Amino acid sequence: MKRWGLAAFLVMAACALSAQAPDARAVLAKAKQRTEAADFRAVGRLVRVDAKGARSNMPVTIKGHWFSDGLKVLAEIGSSGPARVHVLLEMRPEGQITIREARPGDKAASAVPFERWSESPVRKWNTSGTTAGYSYEDLLEAQYFWPGQTVEKETRYGARDCEVLKSVPGAGQRSHYASVQSWLDRGIGFPVYVEKSLKANGPTKEFTYFGLRQTEGVWSASQIEVKIRGQAGSSLLIVDRGSPKAKLGAGDFSTAELTHF
């Protein structure tokens, strides 16, 4: 009876721990729901801070909408000159991505090859031997649509209780990241901190979200800073204004819109 009682106790304890453990599907659902309800327009700046603290600014407008066949995001970066670029990113519901871009003078948009997804859309910010702060791929949050999802732990980040979700791409999915860990606020499912580990033993990129706010029922951040572990400097996406319910349609992401300057 004593042995049976100990075994029963261990089984009951394991069941209790399992019941208390965060459900990855429930944690993931909050993050995916934000993307699947996307209909936003944001106006602000991309800022690059070099190793000496000098800043370079680029105006940016980003708009996104979730359609029946997935997400479309159009980023318009720069106001004049050769650095100006329009980037259209499309993500299918299973997390597959295509990226096209157009620059002043282009008669048609061109596909951005996978090899360049880890670069910055701002060409003059690409420096040989370094990894871009905000890359093409970072303009999407595709990690929440990858097949590999586990909750690593529950912890605090600053003043917020978080669930740490680890996302791993599938064998057939194109990404320069081997894995992404997201510290998601337990109450709202919004990231407060994210670590993206590059493949081939590359460095880790650290994203910190500042100024979390809710507008018309939609959560967003006023500023996102990315640092590359082991490297000086950083990059920031600063949102000055926008709308979480922009009422966008297919025409806002058309080929004509992409190539219009």
WOQUI-V481142 format. One record per residue. N is the residue number from 1. RES is the residue in one letter. OMEGA is omega as a letter, one per 30 degrees, with the letter a starting at -180 (NA if undefined). D_CENTER is the distance of its C-alpha to the mean C-alpha in Angstrom with 1 decimal. Layout:
n=N res=RES omega=OMEGA d_center=D_CENTER
n=N res=RES omega=OMEGA d_center=D_CENTER
This chain:
n=1 res=M omega=a d_center=54.7
n=2 res=K omega=l d_center=53.1
n=3 res=R omega=l d_center=51.2
n=4 res=W omega=a d_center=50.1
n=5 res=G omega=l d_center=49.2
n=6 res=L omega=l d_center=47.0
n=7 res=A omega=l d_center=45.3
n=8 res=A omega=l d_center=44.8
n=9 res=F omega=a d_center=43.4
n=10 res=L omega=l d_center=40.8
n=11 res=V omega=l d_center=39.7
n=12 res=M omega=l d_center=39.5
n=13 res=A omega=l d_center=37.5
n=14 res=A omega=l d_center=35.0
n=15 res=C omega=a d_center=34.7
n=16 res=A omega=l d_center=34.1
n=17 res=L omega=l d_center=31.4
n=18 res=S omega=a d_center=29.7
n=19 res=A omega=a d_center=30.0
n=20 res=Q omega=a d_center=28.4
n=21 res=A omega=l d_center=25.5
n=22 res=P omega=l d_center=22.2
n=23 res=D omega=a d_center=21.6
n=24 res=A omega=a d_center=18.4
n=25 res=R omega=l d_center=18.7
n=26 res=A omega=l d_center=19.1
n=27 res=V omega=a d_center=16.2
n=28 res=L omega=a d_center=13.9
n=29 res=A omega=a d_center=15.6
n=30 res=K omega=a d_center=14.5
n=31 res=A omega=a d_center=10.7
n=32 res=K omega=a d_center=11.5
n=33 res=Q omega=l d_center=14.0
n=34 res=R omega=a d_center=11.8
n=35 res=T omega=a d_center=10.2
n=36 res=E omega=l d_center=13.7
n=37 res=A omega=a d_center=15.3
n=38 res=A omega=l d_center=13.2
n=39 res=D omega=a d_center=15.8
n=40 res=F omega=l d_center=14.8
n=41 res=R omega=a d_center=15.8
n=42 res=A omega=l d_center=14.9
n=43 res=V omega=a d_center=17.1
n=44 res=G omega=a d_center=16.8
n=45 res=R omega=l d_center=16.6
n=46 res=L omega=a d_center=14.9
n=47 res=V omega=l d_center=16.9
n=48 res=R omega=l d_center=17.8
n=49 res=V omega=a d_center=20.0
n=50 res=D omega=a d_center=22.2
n=51 res=A omega=a d_center=24.1
n=52 res=K omega=l d_center=26.9
n=53 res=G omega=l d_center=24.9
n=54 res=A omega=a d_center=25.5
n=55 res=R omega=l d_center=22.9
n=56 res=S omega=a d_center=22.0
n=57 res=N omega=l d_center=20.6
n=58 res=M omega=l d_center=19.3
n=59 res=P omega=a d_center=19.2
n=60 res=V omega=l d_center=16.3
n=61 res=T omega=a d_center=16.1
n=62 res=I omega=l d_center=13.2
n=63 res=K omega=a d_center=14.1
n=64 res=G omega=l d_center=12.8
n=65 res=H omega=l d_center=14.8
n=66 res=W omega=l d_center=15.0
n=67 res=F omega=a d_center=18.2
n=68 res=S omega=a d_center=20.4
n=69 res=D omega=l d_center=19.2
n=70 res=G omega=a d_center=15.4
n=71 res=L omega=l d_center=12.7
n=72 res=K omega=l d_center=13.5
n=73 res=V omega=l d_center=11.8
n=74 res=L omega=l d_center=14.2
n=75 res=A omega=l d_center=13.7
n=76 res=E omega=a d_center=17.1
n=77 res=I omega=l d_center=17.4
n=78 res=G omega=a d_center=20.7
n=79 res=S omega=a d_center=24.0
n=80 res=S omega=l d_center=26.6
n=81 res=G omega=a d_center=27.6
n=82 res=P omega=l d_center=26.3
n=83 res=A omega=a d_center=22.9
n=84 res=R omega=a d_center=22.1
n=85 res=V omega=l d_center=19.7
n=86 res=H omega=a d_center=18.3
n=87 res=V omega=l d_center=15.3
n=88 res=L omega=l d_center=15.0
n=89 res=L omega=l d_center=12.2
n=90 res=E omega=a d_center=13.3
n=91 res=M omega=l d_center=12.1
n=92 res=R omega=a d_center=15.0
n=93 res=P omega=l d_center=15.1
n=94 res=E omega=l d_center=15.4
n=95 res=G omega=l d_center=12.2
n=96 res=Q omega=a d_center=14.1
n=97 res=I omega=l d_center=12.8
n=98 res=T omega=a d_center=15.1
n=99 res=I omega=l d_center=14.7
n=100 res=R omega=l d_center=17.7
n=101 res=E omega=l d_center=18.7
n=102 res=A omega=l d_center=21.9
n=103 res=R omega=a d_center=23.6
n=104 res=P omega=a d_center=26.8
n=105 res=G omega=l d_center=29.7
n=106 res=D omega=l d_center=27.9
n=107 res=K omega=l d_center=29.7
n=108 res=A omega=l d_center=27.0
n=109 res=A omega=l d_center=23.3
n=110 res=S omega=l d_center=22.7
n=111 res=A omega=l d_center=20.3
n=112 res=V omega=a d_center=18.1
n=113 res=P omega=a d_center=19.2
n=114 res=F omega=a d_center=17.0
n=115 res=E omega=a d_center=18.5
n=116 res=R omega=a d_center=17.0
n=117 res=W omega=a d_center=13.3
n=118 res=S omega=l d_center=13.1
n=119 res=E omega=l d_center=14.9
n=120 res=S omega=l d_center=14.4
n=121 res=P omega=l d_center=15.3
n=122 res=V omega=a d_center=17.8
n=123 res=R omega=a d_center=20.5
n=124 res=K omega=l d_center=22.4
n=125 res=W omega=l d_center=19.6
n=126 res=N omega=a d_center=19.7
n=127 res=T omega=a d_center=22.2
n=128 res=S omega=l d_center=23.9
n=129 res=G omega=l d_center=23.3
n=130 res=T omega=l d_center=20.1
n=131 res=T omega=a d_center=16.4
n=132 res=A omega=l d_center=14.4
n=133 res=G omega=l d_center=12.4
n=134 res=Y omega=l d_center=9.9
n=135 res=S omega=l d_center=10.3
n=136 res=Y omega=a d_center=10.3
n=137 res=E omega=a d_center=7.9
n=138 res=D omega=l d_center=5.2
n=139 res=L omega=l d_center=6.0
n=140 res=L omega=l d_center=4.6
n=141 res=E omega=a d_center=3.2
n=142 res=A omega=a d_center=6.6
n=143 res=Q omega=a d_center=7.4
n=144 res=Y omega=l d_center=8.8
n=145 res=F omega=l d_center=11.1
n=146 res=W omega=a d_center=12.5
n=147 res=P omega=a d_center=16.1
n=148 res=G omega=a d_center=16.3
n=149 res=Q omega=l d_center=15.4
n=150 res=T omega=l d_center=17.5
n=151 res=V omega=a d_center=17.8
n=152 res=E omega=a d_center=18.9
n=153 res=K omega=l d_center=20.4
n=154 res=E omega=a d_center=20.8
n=155 res=T omega=l d_center=20.9
n=156 res=R omega=l d_center=20.7
n=157 res=Y omega=a d_center=18.3
n=158 res=G omega=a d_center=20.4
n=159 res=A omega=a d_center=22.0
n=160 res=R omega=l d_center=19.6
n=161 res=D omega=a d_center=20.3
n=162 res=C omega=l d_center=17.3
n=163 res=E omega=a d_center=16.8
n=164 res=V omega=a d_center=15.0
n=165 res=L omega=l d_center=13.4
n=166 res=K omega=a d_center=13.4
n=167 res=S omega=a d_center=11.9
n=168 res=V omega=a d_center=13.8
n=169 res=P omega=l d_center=13.8
n=170 res=G omega=a d_center=17.1
n=171 res=A omega=a d_center=19.8
n=172 res=G omega=a d_center=19.5
n=173 res=Q omega=a d_center=15.8
n=174 res=R omega=l d_center=14.8
n=175 res=S omega=l d_center=12.3
n=176 res=H omega=a d_center=13.1
n=177 res=Y omega=l d_center=11.7
n=178 res=A omega=l d_center=14.4
n=179 res=S omega=l d_center=12.5
n=180 res=V omega=l d_center=9.7
n=181 res=Q omega=a d_center=11.1
n=182 res=S omega=l d_center=9.7
n=183 res=W omega=a d_center=12.4
n=184 res=L omega=l d_center=12.5
n=185 res=D omega=a d_center=15.3
n=186 res=R omega=a d_center=18.0
n=187 res=G omega=a d_center=19.3
n=188 res=I omega=l d_center=16.4
n=189 res=G omega=a d_center=13.6
n=190 res=F omega=a d_center=11.2
n=191 res=P omega=l d_center=9.4
n=192 res=V omega=l d_center=11.6
n=193 res=Y omega=a d_center=10.8
n=194 res=V omega=l d_center=8.7
n=195 res=E omega=l d_center=10.5
n=196 res=K omega=a d_center=9.6
n=197 res=S omega=a d_center=13.1
n=198 res=L omega=a d_center=14.1
n=199 res=K omega=l d_center=16.8
n=200 res=A omega=l d_center=20.5
n=201 res=N omega=l d_center=20.6
n=202 res=G omega=a d_center=18.3
n=203 res=P omega=l d_center=17.1
n=204 res=T omega=l d_center=14.3
n=205 res=K omega=a d_center=11.6
n=206 res=E omega=a d_center=11.4
n=207 res=F omega=l d_center=9.1
n=208 res=T omega=a d_center=11.3
n=209 res=Y omega=a d_center=11.0
n=210 res=F omega=l d_center=14.4
n=211 res=G omega=l d_center=16.5
n=212 res=L omega=a d_center=15.2
n=213 res=R omega=l d_center=17.2
n=214 res=Q omega=l d_center=18.3
n=215 res=T omega=a d_center=19.6
n=216 res=E omega=l d_center=21.4
n=217 res=G omega=a d_center=20.0
n=218 res=V omega=l d_center=16.3
n=219 res=W omega=l d_center=14.3
n=220 res=S omega=l d_center=12.2
n=221 res=A omega=l d_center=12.0
n=222 res=S omega=a d_center=14.4
n=223 res=Q omega=l d_center=13.0
n=224 res=I omega=l d_center=10.2
n=225 res=E omega=l d_center=11.9
n=226 res=V omega=l d_center=11.0
n=227 res=K omega=l d_center=14.1
n=228 res=I omega=a d_center=15.2
n=229 res=R omega=l d_center=17.5
n=230 res=G omega=l d_center=21.1
n=231 res=Q omega=l d_center=20.6
n=232 res=A omega=l d_center=21.7
n=233 res=G omega=a d_center=19.9
n=234 res=S omega=l d_center=16.3
n=235 res=S omega=a d_center=14.1
n=236 res=L omega=l d_center=13.2
n=237 res=L omega=a d_center=11.7
n=238 res=I omega=l d_center=14.5
n=239 res=V omega=a d_center=14.9
n=240 res=D omega=l d_center=18.7
n=241 res=R omega=l d_center=19.1
n=242 res=G omega=l d_center=18.0
n=243 res=S omega=l d_center=18.5
n=244 res=P omega=l d_center=16.7
n=245 res=K omega=a d_center=19.3
n=246 res=A omega=l d_center=19.9
n=247 res=K omega=a d_center=21.9
n=248 res=L omega=l d_center=20.5
n=249 res=G omega=a d_center=22.1
n=250 res=A omega=a d_center=22.2
n=251 res=G omega=l d_center=24.1
n=252 res=D omega=a d_center=21.2
n=253 res=F omega=a d_center=19.4
n=254 res=S omega=l d_center=22.7
n=255 res=T omega=l d_center=23.9
n=256 res=A omega=l d_center=26.1
n=257 res=E omega=a d_center=23.3
n=258 res=L omega=a d_center=21.4
n=259 res=T omega=a d_center=24.5
n=260 res=H omega=l d_center=26.0
n=261 res=F omega=NA d_center=26.2
